[in-house]
Amino acid sequence: MTVQQSYDLAADHDAHIASAIAKFFRRIIPMLALMLIVNQIDRANIGFVKAELQTDAGISAAAFGLGAGLFFIGYALFEVPSNMMLKKLGARVWLTRIMITWGIVVVLNGFVSTPLHFYVLRFLLGVAEAGFFPGVLFYFRQWVPNAWRGRATAMVLSATASAFLFSGPLTGAILMLHEVNGLAGWKWVMFLEGGGSIVIGLLAALVLVSKPQDAKWLNPAEQRALQAQLALEDAARDVHAKEHGRWGLLRDRSLLFYCLIFFTMTMTGYTLVFWLPQIIQRIQGYNSFEIGLLTAVPWLCAIVALFLLGKTTDRYRDKLDKGLGLAMLIAACGTFMATTGTPWFGFVAMIVACIGSKVSAAFFWPMPQSELPASIAAPGIALINSIGNLGGFFAPTVFGYLELHTGSTTGGLYALTSVSVITGVWLLLRRKPVPPAFGHTERNHVRHTSH
């Protein structure tokens, strides 16, 4: 008996799904957004304390780049096991655990006194955080049908971008607590921001609901309709899995494609995260708090772009790869422009680069989310994220090395520009659309929610 035969789709099936998803967006997305905002603040705060770490702990530009990159080694090694545990224990338990443990490690970063301490704790931060973002994406697989997943993904990506609206001013303000109670400003950053993560992780345990059948705020009709739709979509994807086998699919060329694309995306994304404050600091006459405010502007522009593209990624899913290629070329233009002109021109260039980087992610993530079969969704998404995130190790490490030996960020930005241009052009020229056009049921959902 097929999934569709086991559940007779009622005339108001779409209406029940739309109602259930609206409740999910109101109740769960805000908490996920807050968790992602705090996650990005904790991940990126070392970009604002680089000078202080160099003075107090003797961490050079090359050592800083290596430490920033070691985060992604721990992250990559434990990414797939972490997502498998999320699948087993549920999002409520596992996402909460991730947040609390990474908060503890951030607090411990306040005690760094040598480069070795910095390396070890950055690696452990990656271990603690492993599986968080792909866990959120897999959480969507358990709650959000294909026709809404682009919007859900755009919402959480907007949260990661909005983190930089807060991280710059917040971290800059905390740095001004320097010598309060005898503590350096960068120590206050680690203690306060890490402690905040622990508190929010505890609050998340009261809000998150792992699956639709566990949500008391859905009525029975909404639960049945949502579960049936998700089951239908999983069954359609699993046809491909049965043809190729579970482990054979993990070696599928499409997974390799996603890993390589995401690798190049993270090279640009995390170099912007770690070095944007330094690039903006070339603008003279501003204190740490004001520099923090300036770093928020590029990410604010990226949020606006993501908001405008939210429904577009759902309505044109057969052209996501072309949109991704165009976004990567926009990011390349920004990184190239940052190497020329005045400091203020470089600031404008960073706005362009941030928009291209974040919009790239909005086009990218709905593709594997919609295509991967249910049987390998958790490890598949985690594998893409873990291998792709090694770009977050490679780029800062090379960037720091080039800065140390050339005294300039120009060489690293040229390298990033080249990678983004090559990848973007390749995506625009490739013939196979990713993902395939959606079916009749999904078209109805898109029309039902496009107004």
N, C-alpha and C positions, 0 to 999 in steps of 0.2 A: 504494500500500500504506500503510495507516495505521500509526501508531506501535505500537498494540497488536498488530497483525498481525505486525509485524517482531520482536516479542519476546513469546514465549508465557509468560505469567505462571505461574510454578510455584506449587505448593500452599504452599510455604514462602516465597513472595515477601515477605509482610509480616514474617516472622521475620528474614529477611536484612536488610531495611530497618531494622528496629528495632535489630538488632545493629550495623549500620553507623553509625546515628545515635548510638547509645550511645558508640561509639568516638570519633566526632566531638566529642560533648559533653565527653568526658574529656580529649581531646588538644588540641583547638583552642579551645574556649570559654574555658578559663582564660587562655590567652594573649590572646585578644581582650578579655576582661574586664580584664586588667592594662593593656592598651594604652588602653582606654577610661577607666580610672581615672586614669591619668597624663594623658590628654588633658584630662579635666575639671579636674584640678588645675592644669594649665598655663593653661587657658582662664580659670579663675576666680580665680587668685591675685592679680590686681590689686584684687579686692574687699577683700583684707586689707591692702593697702599703700596704700590711697587717701590716708590722712592723711600718710604719709611722702612720697608723690609730691607732694602739695600743698606740703609744706615744702621739699623739696629741688629740685623741678623747677617749682614755681609753677603746678601744675595745679589749677584751680578745680573746683568741683562740676560746672559746665556743661561744661568742657573734659574732665573725666573721663568724663562721660556720652557726649560725642561720640566720644572715643577708644574707649570700651568698645563703642560702636555701630559704629565704622568697621571693626572686625573682621568684621562680618557683610556689609559691602559687598564686601570682597575675597573673602570666603567665597562669596557669591552669584554673583559674576562668574565664578569659576573652578570652580564646583561641577559643572556638567554636563560641561565638557571633562575634568575630573579623573576622573569616573566612566566616561567613554568610554575613557580611557587604562587604567583598571583592567580594563575588559572586554577590552581588547586585550592588555595585558601580564600580567594575572593578579593576584590579590590578594596573593600572596607578595611580588612585586616592588613593587607600587604602594602598598600599605598601609605597607610598610616605609619606602619613600621619603618618604611623607607624614610619618611620625613623626619621622624623622631631621631633616628640614628644619624642622619646626615647633620641634623642640628647639633648633636653632641660632638661630632667631628669638627664642625665649624668653631664651636667653643674652644676645643682643644688647639685649634690653629692660633689662638691668642697667646699660646705659650711657646711659639716657635722662637728658637734662638740661634739655630744654625741652618745651613742649606740642607743638611741631612734630615733634620726635623721637618723642614718644608716639603721635601720630596716624599717622605713617608706619609705625612698627613694629607697631602694632595692625592696620593694614591688611595689612601683609605677613604677619602671623600668620594672618589669615584666608585669604590666598592659599595659604600653605604647608599649612594644614589642610584646605583645600577638598576635599571628596569623601570624608573619612574615615568619618563615621558612615553616610552612604548607601552608601559602599563596603562597609561591614560588612553592611548589609542586602542589598545585591546579592550579596555573598559567600554569604549564606544561600540566595539563589535558586539558586545553583550547587551547593548541598550539601543543603539541608533541604527535604523535601516539606511541603506545606501543613499536614498534620496535626500536625507538630511545630514549625512556625515560630512560633507564638504563644509557646511555651515558650522557644525559642531567643531570641526578641526580648525576652521578660521577663528572661531571664538577663543580657543585655548592658545592658538598662535598669537592672537592679539594680546592675550594675557602675558605671554613671554616677552612680547615687544613692550608692553606697558610697564613691565618690570623696570625697564631702563628709564621710564619717567620718574620712578621712585628711587631707584638705586643710586643715581647720581646725586640728587639733592640729599637723600637720606644719609648715604655714606659720607658725603662731604660735610654734612652737619655734625655727624658723629665724630669725624676726624677733628672737629673744632673742640672736642672735649679733652684734647691733649693735655696731659699732666693733671687732670682732675683725679683726685685721690691717688696721685702719683703714677697713674697709668698712661702709657702712650696712646695717642688717638687711634692707631690701627688696632690695638688690643681691645679698645672699646667697641670698634666695629665688629670684631669677631665675637665678643661676648654677647653683645646686644642682638645682633642679627642671628647668630646661632641659637640663642635662647628663644627668640621669637619663633623660629622654626619648630622648636620642641612644643611650644604652647599651641601653635596652629595645628600641628600634627595630632595633638590630643583632641582638639575641637573637631577635626575631620572625622574622627571615629564616631562622633555623634550624628554626622550628616550623611556620609556616603552610604549607599545601598548597593550591594554587589550585583543583583539581578532584578529584572522586572517583577518576578513572582514574590520577591521579598519586600516590595515597596507598598507600604500600607496606604500611601497617598494616591495610588492608582485604584480605580474601581475594577471589578472583575472583568468587565467587557474590554477595558483598555489593556489589562494584563494579557488576556487571551489573544487580542488582535496583534499586539506587539510581539508576543512570543511566536505566533504563527508566521508573521511576516519575516522575522529574523530566521526562523527555521527554514522557510522557503528559500531565502537568499543563501543560507549555509548549504542547503541541499544542491542548489545550482552550482555553487563553487566546488562542492565536493565531487561532482562528476569528473572534473579535471584531475582531482586527487586520486580517484580510483583508477583512472587510465594510466597514471604515471607512478603510483605508489607514493607512500608518505615520505620516505627518505629520498627517493628519486626526485621528488618535487623540490626538496631542499637544495638539490644541485641544479635545479632548472635555471635556464639562462635568464629568465625574467628576474629571479632573485639576484643574480649577479649584476644585472642591469641596475636594479634599484640600489644595491650596495655601492656600486661605483659612482652613480649619480649623487647619492647622499654624501659620499666621501668628499666630492668636490664642493658640494654646498657647505659642508661644515668647515672646510678650509677657509672659506670667505667669512662665514658667520662668526666663528670664534676668534678669528684675528680681529674682526671689528670689535667684539666684546672686550678683548683684553687690551687692545691698543688704541681704541677710540679716545679714551681720556688723555692718553699721551699725545695724540695728534692734536687734540683740541687745546692742550696746554701750551702749544706754540703761540696761541693768541695771548698777548701780554695784558697784564693789568687786572687779572681776576684771581680771587681767592679760591680755596678748595670747594666751598659751597657753590660759588658762582660757576665754576667749571662743571660741577655736577649738574647744575641747571642746564648748561649748554649741551651736555651729553644727552639730555632727555629729548632734545628737539628732533634729532634724526629718527628716534624710535616713535615719537608722536606722529610723525609723518608716515611711518611704516604702518602704524595702527589704522590711520585713516585709509590707507591703501587696502589693507586687509578687510576693513569693514565694507568698502565699496565692492570688493571681489567675493564676499561671502557666498551669495547665491549663484554667482557666475560659475564657480567651480562645480556646483551641482547640476546646473542646466547644460553645461558643455563638457561633460566628462569624457567625451570621445576626443577632445582636443587639449587635454590637460598637458600632454608632453610638449605641445607647441607653446602653450602659455609658459611652461617651465623654462623652455629654451629662451624665450624672449626676456623673462625675468632675470635669468642668469646673465644675459648680455647687458641688461640695465645695471646689475651689480658690478659687472666688469667695467662699464663706463665710469661708475662712481669711484672704484679703486684706482683707475688710471688717472682720473681727474685730480685725485687727492695728492698725486705726486707733482703737480704743477701749480703755479700761481701763488698767491698770498695765503697766509693762514686762514683768513676768512673764506677764500675760495675753496681751500681744502675742507673747511667745515661744510660748505654747500655740497661738495663732492661726497662727503660722508652721509649726507641725507639721501642722496641718490643711491649709494651703495647699500644703506640700511633698508631702503624700500625694496630694492631688487632682491636682497637676501631673504627678507621675511616673506615677500610675495612668492618667492621660489618654493618655500616650505608649504605654503597654502596650496600651490598647484601639485606639489609632489605627494604629500601624505595620503590624499584620497585615492591615489592609484593603487598602492599595495593593500590598503585597507579594504578596498572593494574587490580586489582580484584574488587574494590569498584564501584558500579553502579553510573551513573552520578547524579541520584537524591539525593544521600547522600555523594557524593565525598567530598564536602567542609566540612560539619560537621564531616564526618567520619575520614578524615585525621587529622582534628583539634583535634578530640576526642582522637585519638591515640597519637598524639603529646602532648596534655595537660596532660592526665593521665600518659603517659610514662615519661614526664618531671618531675613528682613528685619525680622520682628517683634523680633528681638534687637537690631537697630539702632534701630528706632523707639522701643521701650519705654524702654531706658536713657537715650536722648537726651532724650525728653520728661520722664522721671522726674527727670533731673538739672536740667533747665530749671525744672521746678516747684519742686524743692527750693531752687534758687538764689534764686528770686523769692518764695517763701513761707516759707523757713526750716524746712520740714517735709516729711516723706515722705507725709503724709496725702493730698494731692491726687493723687499718682501711684497710690497704692493704691486710691483711689476709682475712678479711670479704669480700672484693671485689673479691678476687680470688675464694673464695668458691661459691659465687653467679654466677660468670661467668662460672665456671666449670660445675656446675649443669645444667645451661641453655644450654651450648654448647653441653654437652653429650645428653641431652634430644632432642635437634634439630637433632643431628646426628642419633639418634635411632628411631625417629618418622617415620611412614610409609607414611603418606599422603604427596604428593609433593605439594609445594606451590610456585608459582601459577600453574594451570594446563597448559599442553603444549599448545603453541600458534598455531593458525590456519594457513591455506595455505597462506592467504594474508600477514600475519605478517612474515611468513618464506621468502616470496619473498622480503619483505622490508629488512630483516636482510641480505639476500644474496646480495641485491642491494647495501648495505652500508658497507659491511664487507671487502672491498678491499681498 
